[in-house]
Amino acid sequence: MRYSAKREIIKNAVMNNRIHPTADEVYQIVRKTNPEISLGTVYRNLNQLTESGGLLKITVPGGPDRYDGILTEHQHAICEKCGKVEDFSYNISGLFSHVKQETGIIPKSVCLAIIGLCCDCADKIDN
């Protein structure tokens, strides 16, 4: 992939914002310093960056995709009410051999997301 200044700005917006931003949030972040950028440019470059392995796309059931600049293996916990995404690490090394043994599929990677309620949303329900 050729270098693009706009792509670099978009990638940095994700890397520097640990909130796991949506495409619309990336657009709002980037527009503060580059008001001429279009939402289409943001979407197109986010897709190129995820396809090339420069960013991770987190698929959120019932919500917009989110983007992550941390490329090392980790998992995500997602609040089903407010959409907050948090990183966590868990040793899932035994999972690959279990999947291979049970299904015959040799895993290459894992995309694990735990869906639940964050403490703030859970507290609102309890009150």
mmCIF file of the C-alpha atoms, coordinates in Angstrom:
data_MODEL
# 
_entry.id   MODEL 
# 
loop_
_atom_site.group_PDB 
_atom_site.id 
_atom_site.type_symbol 
_atom_site.label_atom_id 
_atom_site.label_alt_id 
_atom_site.label_comp_id 
_atom_site.label_asym_id 
_atom_site.label_entity_id 
_atom_site.label_seq_id 
_atom_site.pdbx_PDB_ins_code 
_atom_site.Cartn_x 
_atom_site.Cartn_y 
_atom_site.Cartn_z 
_atom_site.occupancy 
_atom_site.B_iso_or_equiv 
_atom_site.pdbx_formal_charge 
_atom_site.auth_seq_id 
_atom_site.auth_comp_id 
_atom_site.auth_asym_id 
_atom_site.auth_atom_id 
_atom_site.pdbx_PDB_model_num 
ATOM 1   C CA . MET A 1 1   ? 0.000   0.000   0.000  1.00 0.00 ? 1   MET A CA 1 
ATOM 2   C CA . ARG A 1 2   ? 1.369   3.391   -0.971 1.00 0.00 ? 2   ARG A CA 1 
ATOM 3   C CA . TYR A 1 3   ? 1.908   6.088   1.620  1.00 0.00 ? 3   TYR A CA 1 
ATOM 4   C CA . SER A 1 4   ? -0.950  8.520   2.065  1.00 0.00 ? 4   SER A CA 1 
ATOM 5   C CA . ALA A 1 5   ? -0.861  11.511  4.406  1.00 0.00 ? 5   ALA A CA 1 
ATOM 6   C CA . LYS A 1 6   ? -4.608  11.244  5.048  1.00 0.00 ? 6   LYS A CA 1 
ATOM 7   C CA . ARG A 1 7   ? -4.305  7.518   5.804  1.00 0.00 ? 7   ARG A CA 1 
ATOM 8   C CA . GLU A 1 8   ? -1.508  8.267   8.263  1.00 0.00 ? 8   GLU A CA 1 
ATOM 9   C CA . ILE A 1 9   ? -3.638  10.924  10.001 1.00 0.00 ? 9   ILE A CA 1 
ATOM 10  C CA . ILE A 1 10  ? -6.562  8.497   10.235 1.00 0.00 ? 10  ILE A CA 1 
ATOM 11  C CA . LYS A 1 11  ? -4.353  5.717   11.594 1.00 0.00 ? 11  LYS A CA 1 
ATOM 12  C CA . ASN A 1 12  ? -2.878  8.082   14.201 1.00 0.00 ? 12  ASN A CA 1 
ATOM 13  C CA . ALA A 1 13  ? -6.381  9.135   15.270 1.00 0.00 ? 13  ALA A CA 1 
ATOM 14  C CA . VAL A 1 14  ? -7.111  5.490   16.140 1.00 0.00 ? 14  VAL A CA 1 
ATOM 15  C CA . MET A 1 15  ? -3.700  4.810   17.672 1.00 0.00 ? 15  MET A CA 1 
ATOM 16  C CA . ASN A 1 16  ? -3.863  7.886   19.919 1.00 0.00 ? 16  ASN A CA 1 
ATOM 17  C CA . ASN A 1 17  ? -7.446  7.359   21.128 1.00 0.00 ? 17  ASN A CA 1 
ATOM 18  C CA . ARG A 1 18  ? -7.766  4.260   23.274 1.00 0.00 ? 18  ARG A CA 1 
ATOM 19  C CA . ILE A 1 19  ? -11.564 4.500   23.224 1.00 0.00 ? 19  ILE A CA 1 
ATOM 20  C CA . HIS A 1 20  ? -11.728 2.070   20.274 1.00 0.00 ? 20  HIS A CA 1 
ATOM 21  C CA . PRO A 1 21  ? -13.366 4.750   18.116 1.00 0.00 ? 21  PRO A CA 1 
ATOM 22  C CA . THR A 1 22  ? -16.056 4.162   15.520 1.00 0.00 ? 22  THR A CA 1 
ATOM 23  C CA . ALA A 1 23  ? -15.540 5.482   11.989 1.00 0.00 ? 23  ALA A CA 1 
ATOM 24  C CA . ASP A 1 24  ? -17.743 8.471   12.841 1.00 0.00 ? 24  ASP A CA 1 
ATOM 25  C CA . GLU A 1 25  ? -15.639 9.204   15.939 1.00 0.00 ? 25  GLU A CA 1 
ATOM 26  C CA . VAL A 1 26  ? -12.444 8.956   13.876 1.00 0.00 ? 26  VAL A CA 1 
ATOM 27  C CA . TYR A 1 27  ? -14.009 11.375  11.397 1.00 0.00 ? 27  TYR A CA 1 
ATOM 28  C CA . GLN A 1 28  ? -14.810 13.877  14.183 1.00 0.00 ? 28  GLN A CA 1 
ATOM 29  C CA . ILE A 1 29  ? -11.274 13.571  15.611 1.00 0.00 ? 29  ILE A CA 1 
ATOM 30  C CA . VAL A 1 30  ? -9.602  14.047  12.212 1.00 0.00 ? 30  VAL A CA 1 
ATOM 31  C CA . ARG A 1 31  ? -11.840 16.966  11.183 1.00 0.00 ? 31  ARG A CA 1 
ATOM 32  C CA . LYS A 1 32  ? -10.543 19.045  14.103 1.00 0.00 ? 32  LYS A CA 1 
ATOM 33  C CA . THR A 1 33  ? -7.176  19.407  12.354 1.00 0.00 ? 33  THR A CA 1 
ATOM 34  C CA . ASN A 1 34  ? -8.201  18.525  8.776  1.00 0.00 ? 34  ASN A CA 1 
ATOM 35  C CA . PRO A 1 35  ? -11.665 20.019  8.154  1.00 0.00 ? 35  PRO A CA 1 
ATOM 36  C CA . GLU A 1 36  ? -11.509 19.210  4.435  1.00 0.00 ? 36  GLU A CA 1 
ATOM 37  C CA . ILE A 1 37  ? -11.484 15.430  4.961  1.00 0.00 ? 37  ILE A CA 1 
ATOM 38  C CA . SER A 1 38  ? -14.665 13.563  4.010  1.00 0.00 ? 38  SER A CA 1 
ATOM 39  C CA . LEU A 1 39  ? -16.425 10.778  5.875  1.00 0.00 ? 39  LEU A CA 1 
ATOM 40  C CA . GLY A 1 40  ? -15.994 8.591   2.787  1.00 0.00 ? 40  GLY A CA 1 
ATOM 41  C CA . THR A 1 41  ? -12.223 9.099   2.910  1.00 0.00 ? 41  THR A CA 1 
ATOM 42  C CA . VAL A 1 42  ? -12.205 8.025   6.559  1.00 0.00 ? 42  VAL A CA 1 
ATOM 43  C CA . TYR A 1 43  ? -14.244 4.878   5.849  1.00 0.00 ? 43  TYR A CA 1 
ATOM 44  C CA . ARG A 1 44  ? -12.172 3.970   2.783  1.00 0.00 ? 44  ARG A CA 1 
ATOM 45  C CA . ASN A 1 45  ? -8.874  4.381   4.632  1.00 0.00 ? 45  ASN A CA 1 
ATOM 46  C CA . LEU A 1 46  ? -10.072 2.511   7.734  1.00 0.00 ? 46  LEU A CA 1 
ATOM 47  C CA . ASN A 1 47  ? -11.016 -0.396  5.460  1.00 0.00 ? 47  ASN A CA 1 
ATOM 48  C CA . GLN A 1 48  ? -7.621  -0.300  3.745  1.00 0.00 ? 48  GLN A CA 1 
ATOM 49  C CA . LEU A 1 49  ? -5.818  -0.147  7.088  1.00 0.00 ? 49  LEU A CA 1 
ATOM 50  C CA . THR A 1 50  ? -7.732  -3.118  8.505  1.00 0.00 ? 50  THR A CA 1 
ATOM 51  C CA . GLU A 1 51  ? -7.294  -5.165  5.319  1.00 0.00 ? 51  GLU A CA 1 
ATOM 52  C CA . SER A 1 52  ? -3.540  -4.510  5.341  1.00 0.00 ? 52  SER A CA 1 
ATOM 53  C CA . GLY A 1 53  ? -3.204  -5.322  9.051  1.00 0.00 ? 53  GLY A CA 1 
ATOM 54  C CA . GLY A 1 54  ? -2.434  -1.763  10.142 1.00 0.00 ? 54  GLY A CA 1 
ATOM 55  C CA . LEU A 1 55  ? -5.478  -1.601  12.435 1.00 0.00 ? 55  LEU A CA 1 
ATOM 56  C CA . LEU A 1 56  ? -7.927  -4.067  13.948 1.00 0.00 ? 56  LEU A CA 1 
ATOM 57  C CA . LYS A 1 57  ? -11.647 -3.864  13.264 1.00 0.00 ? 57  LYS A CA 1 
ATOM 58  C CA . ILE A 1 58  ? -13.839 -4.854  16.207 1.00 0.00 ? 58  ILE A CA 1 
ATOM 59  C CA . THR A 1 59  ? -17.285 -5.996  15.136 1.00 0.00 ? 59  THR A CA 1 
ATOM 60  C CA . VAL A 1 60  ? -19.828 -4.989  17.772 1.00 0.00 ? 60  VAL A CA 1 
ATOM 61  C CA . PRO A 1 61  ? -23.128 -6.894  17.576 1.00 0.00 ? 61  PRO A CA 1 
ATOM 62  C CA . GLY A 1 62  ? -25.961 -4.397  17.128 1.00 0.00 ? 62  GLY A CA 1 
ATOM 63  C CA . GLY A 1 63  ? -23.568 -1.438  16.951 1.00 0.00 ? 63  GLY A CA 1 
ATOM 64  C CA . PRO A 1 64  ? -21.038 0.197   14.683 1.00 0.00 ? 64  PRO A CA 1 
ATOM 65  C CA . ASP A 1 65  ? -17.634 -1.376  14.095 1.00 0.00 ? 65  ASP A CA 1 
ATOM 66  C CA . ARG A 1 66  ? -14.837 0.015   16.238 1.00 0.00 ? 66  ARG A CA 1 
ATOM 67  C CA . TYR A 1 67  ? -11.132 0.278   15.494 1.00 0.00 ? 67  TYR A CA 1 
ATOM 68  C CA . ASP A 1 68  ? -8.085  -0.646  17.549 1.00 0.00 ? 68  ASP A CA 1 
ATOM 69  C CA . GLY A 1 69  ? -4.459  0.312   17.046 1.00 0.00 ? 69  GLY A CA 1 
ATOM 70  C CA . ILE A 1 70  ? -3.067  -2.376  19.348 1.00 0.00 ? 70  ILE A CA 1 
ATOM 71  C CA . LEU A 1 71  ? -2.037  -5.212  17.049 1.00 0.00 ? 71  LEU A CA 1 
ATOM 72  C CA . THR A 1 72  ? -0.645  -7.606  19.639 1.00 0.00 ? 72  THR A CA 1 
ATOM 73  C CA . GLU A 1 73  ? -2.934  -10.470 20.623 1.00 0.00 ? 73  GLU A CA 1 
ATOM 74  C CA . HIS A 1 74  ? -5.593  -9.398  23.088 1.00 0.00 ? 74  HIS A CA 1 
ATOM 75  C CA . GLN A 1 75  ? -9.318  -9.683  23.549 1.00 0.00 ? 75  GLN A CA 1 
ATOM 76  C CA . HIS A 1 76  ? -12.171 -7.223  24.028 1.00 0.00 ? 76  HIS A CA 1 
ATOM 77  C CA . ALA A 1 77  ? -15.001 -6.834  26.530 1.00 0.00 ? 77  ALA A CA 1 
ATOM 78  C CA . ILE A 1 78  ? -17.931 -4.860  25.128 1.00 0.00 ? 78  ILE A CA 1 
ATOM 79  C CA . CYS A 1 79  ? -20.784 -3.237  27.040 1.00 0.00 ? 79  CYS A CA 1 
ATOM 80  C CA . GLU A 1 80  ? -24.010 -4.093  25.241 1.00 0.00 ? 80  GLU A CA 1 
ATOM 81  C CA . LYS A 1 81  ? -25.727 -0.971  26.596 1.00 0.00 ? 81  LYS A CA 1 
ATOM 82  C CA . CYS A 1 82  ? -23.283 1.931   26.066 1.00 0.00 ? 82  CYS A CA 1 
ATOM 83  C CA . GLY A 1 83  ? -20.900 0.288   23.546 1.00 0.00 ? 83  GLY A CA 1 
ATOM 84  C CA . LYS A 1 84  ? -17.768 0.826   25.644 1.00 0.00 ? 84  LYS A CA 1 
ATOM 85  C CA . VAL A 1 85  ? -14.917 -1.476  24.565 1.00 0.00 ? 85  VAL A CA 1 
ATOM 86  C CA . GLU A 1 86  ? -12.105 -2.484  26.926 1.00 0.00 ? 86  GLU A CA 1 
ATOM 87  C CA . ASP A 1 87  ? -8.964  -4.502  26.185 1.00 0.00 ? 87  ASP A CA 1 
ATOM 88  C CA . PHE A 1 88  ? -8.027  -7.523  28.262 1.00 0.00 ? 88  PHE A CA 1 
ATOM 89  C CA . SER A 1 89  ? -5.524  -10.350 27.971 1.00 0.00 ? 89  SER A CA 1 
ATOM 90  C CA . TYR A 1 90  ? -6.261  -13.984 28.614 1.00 0.00 ? 90  TYR A CA 1 
ATOM 91  C CA . ASN A 1 91  ? -4.149  -17.010 27.790 1.00 0.00 ? 91  ASN A CA 1 
ATOM 92  C CA . ILE A 1 92  ? -6.180  -18.938 25.226 1.00 0.00 ? 92  ILE A CA 1 
ATOM 93  C CA . SER A 1 93  ? -3.351  -21.170 23.988 1.00 0.00 ? 93  SER A CA 1 
ATOM 94  C CA . GLY A 1 94  ? -5.252  -24.403 24.719 1.00 0.00 ? 94  GLY A CA 1 
ATOM 95  C CA . LEU A 1 95  ? -8.151  -23.243 22.587 1.00 0.00 ? 95  LEU A CA 1 
ATOM 96  C CA . PHE A 1 96  ? -6.299  -23.782 19.289 1.00 0.00 ? 96  PHE A CA 1 
ATOM 97  C CA . SER A 1 97  ? -5.548  -27.439 19.965 1.00 0.00 ? 97  SER A CA 1 
ATOM 98  C CA . HIS A 1 98  ? -9.113  -27.992 21.201 1.00 0.00 ? 98  HIS A CA 1 
ATOM 99  C CA . VAL A 1 99  ? -10.590 -26.455 18.030 1.00 0.00 ? 99  VAL A CA 1 
ATOM 100 C CA . LYS A 1 100 ? -8.264  -28.487 15.813 1.00 0.00 ? 100 LYS A CA 1 
ATOM 101 C CA . GLN A 1 101 ? -9.088  -31.710 17.638 1.00 0.00 ? 101 GLN A CA 1 
ATOM 102 C CA . GLU A 1 102 ? -12.844 -31.138 17.677 1.00 0.00 ? 102 GLU A CA 1 
ATOM 103 C CA . THR A 1 103 ? -13.342 -29.632 14.203 1.00 0.00 ? 103 THR A CA 1 
ATOM 104 C CA . GLY A 1 104 ? -10.276 -30.455 12.135 1.00 0.00 ? 104 GLY A CA 1 
ATOM 105 C CA . ILE A 1 105 ? -9.768  -26.737 11.463 1.00 0.00 ? 105 ILE A CA 1 
ATOM 106 C CA . ILE A 1 106 ? -6.285  -25.416 12.184 1.00 0.00 ? 106 ILE A CA 1 
ATOM 107 C CA . PRO A 1 107 ? -6.789  -21.995 13.784 1.00 0.00 ? 107 PRO A CA 1 
ATOM 108 C CA . LYS A 1 108 ? -4.618  -19.064 12.708 1.00 0.00 ? 108 LYS A CA 1 
ATOM 109 C CA . SER A 1 109 ? -5.984  -16.337 14.942 1.00 0.00 ? 109 SER A CA 1 
ATOM 110 C CA . VAL A 1 110 ? -8.720  -15.607 17.456 1.00 0.00 ? 110 VAL A CA 1 
ATOM 111 C CA . CYS A 1 111 ? -11.153 -12.709 17.575 1.00 0.00 ? 111 CYS A CA 1 
ATOM 112 C CA . LEU A 1 112 ? -12.745 -12.973 20.996 1.00 0.00 ? 112 LEU A CA 1 
ATOM 113 C CA . ALA A 1 113 ? -15.217 -10.438 22.329 1.00 0.00 ? 113 ALA A CA 1 
ATOM 114 C CA . ILE A 1 114 ? -17.031 -10.797 25.614 1.00 0.00 ? 114 ILE A CA 1 
ATOM 115 C CA . ILE A 1 115 ? -20.413 -9.058  25.634 1.00 0.00 ? 115 ILE A CA 1 
ATOM 116 C CA . GLY A 1 116 ? -21.907 -7.809  28.901 1.00 0.00 ? 116 GLY A CA 1 
ATOM 117 C CA . LEU A 1 117 ? -22.523 -4.676  30.926 1.00 0.00 ? 117 LEU A CA 1 
ATOM 118 C CA . CYS A 1 118 ? -19.869 -2.253  32.121 1.00 0.00 ? 118 CYS A CA 1 
ATOM 119 C CA . CYS A 1 119 ? -19.964 -1.329  35.814 1.00 0.00 ? 119 CYS A CA 1 
ATOM 120 C CA . ASP A 1 120 ? -21.521 2.078   35.089 1.00 0.00 ? 120 ASP A CA 1 
ATOM 121 C CA . CYS A 1 121 ? -24.405 0.603   33.088 1.00 0.00 ? 121 CYS A CA 1 
ATOM 122 C CA . ALA A 1 122 ? -24.915 -2.227  35.591 1.00 0.00 ? 122 ALA A CA 1 
ATOM 123 C CA . ASP A 1 123 ? -25.087 0.324   38.429 1.00 0.00 ? 123 ASP A CA 1 
ATOM 124 C CA . LYS A 1 124 ? -27.798 2.275   36.578 1.00 0.00 ? 124 LYS A CA 1 
ATOM 125 C CA . ILE A 1 125 ? -29.896 -0.886  36.306 1.00 0.00 ? 125 ILE A CA 1 
ATOM 126 C CA . ASP A 1 126 ? -29.467 -1.715  39.991 1.00 0.00 ? 126 ASP A CA 1 
ATOM 127 C CA . ASN A 1 127 ? -30.551 1.773   41.110 1.00 0.00 ? 127 ASN A CA 1 
# 
